[in-house]
Amino acid sequence: MAVGDEMQILGEWCEQLAKALEIPDLDVDQELLLDVARKAADSVIHAAAPVTAFMVGYVAGREAGRDNAGPEEARNATAQAADIAFRLCENRANSSTEGGGGSPAGAA
């Protein structure tokens, strides 16, 4: 399946899910969330991808729920949380290449 087709399907899925969750006006930066999830999977373990994306989204939702917050504040919060996740992933990747062993946290 071509990437364009996948993104179209993802967009349709996000619209359908947003309607079902009663948040139809939600603006999801799909590319950013996919990038941060991919980076987490590569830098930590595969299971870190959805958890990282959830946590980044949670921060955005929390920010959007504050008084007088709008879509712009939510986008900014998403970008800031994603930047933090990207930095942590980079730090983890750098430490594993510098003799950190490269094994996931908690692995024996």
Sequence and secondary structure as in RCSB ss.txt:
>XXXX:A:sequence
MAVGDEMQILGEWCEQLAKALEIPDLDVDQELLLDVARKAADSVIHAAAPVTAFMVGYVAGREAGRDNAGPEEAR
NATAQAADIAFRLCENRANSSTEGGGGSPAGAA
>XXXX:A:secstr
  HHHHHHHHHHHHHHHHHHTT TT    HHHHHHHHHHHHHHS TTHHHHHHHHHHHHHHHHHTSTT  HHHHH
HHHHHHHHHHHHHHHHHHHHIIIII    TT  
